[in-house]
Amino acid sequence: MAGSFVTVACPDCENEQTLFEKAASEVACAVCGHTLARPTGGKADIEGEVTAVVEAR
């Protein structure tokens, strides 16, 4: 399995944003700029609550 997309709720502004769970670069919230994911070499370190998972096809 190559990976999935996840929807994450920002802990600061509650904005929901979809990102790849194995992000290769930092992902910031589009509204407030809070860092939602940091790369780790595998699955990203996700800050915030994962509200949904879109399974790979």
C-alpha positions in Angstrom: 0.0 0.0 0.0 1.5 3.3 -1.1 -0.3 5.5 1.4 -3.6 7.3 2.0 -4.9 10.8 2.2 -6.2 12.0 5.6 -8.4 14.9 6.6 -6.9 16.8 9.6 -8.6 19.4 11.8 -6.3 22.2 12.7 -5.8 22.5 16.5 -5.8 26.3 16.3 -8.6 27.3 13.9 -10.6 24.1 13.4 -10.1 24.3 9.6 -10.2 20.9 8.0 -7.5 20.1 5.3 -6.8 17.0 3.3 -3.1 15.9 3.1 -1.1 12.8 2.2 -0.2 10.8 5.3 3.4 10.3 4.0 4.1 14.0 3.4 7.6 14.7 2.1 7.5 18.4 3.2 5.9 20.4 6.0 2.2 21.1 5.5 0.8 24.3 6.9 -2.9 25.2 7.6 -4.2 27.2 4.7 -6.1 29.5 7.1 -3.8 30.3 10.0 -0.4 28.8 9.0 -0.1 26.3 11.9 2.1 23.3 10.9 -0.2 20.3 10.4 2.4 17.7 9.3 6.2 17.3 9.5 8.0 14.7 7.4 9.7 11.8 9.2 11.0 9.6 6.4 7.8 7.4 6.5 4.4 8.5 7.8 4.4 12.2 8.6 4.1 13.4 12.2 0.6 14.8 12.1 -0.5 17.5 14.6 -4.2 17.8 15.0 -7.1 15.4 14.9 -7.5 13.0 11.9 -11.2 13.3 11.1 -11.3 11.0 8.0 -9.2 8.6 6.0 -9.5 8.2 2.2 -8.3 4.7 1.4 -5.9 4.1 -1.4 -7.5 2.4 -4.5 
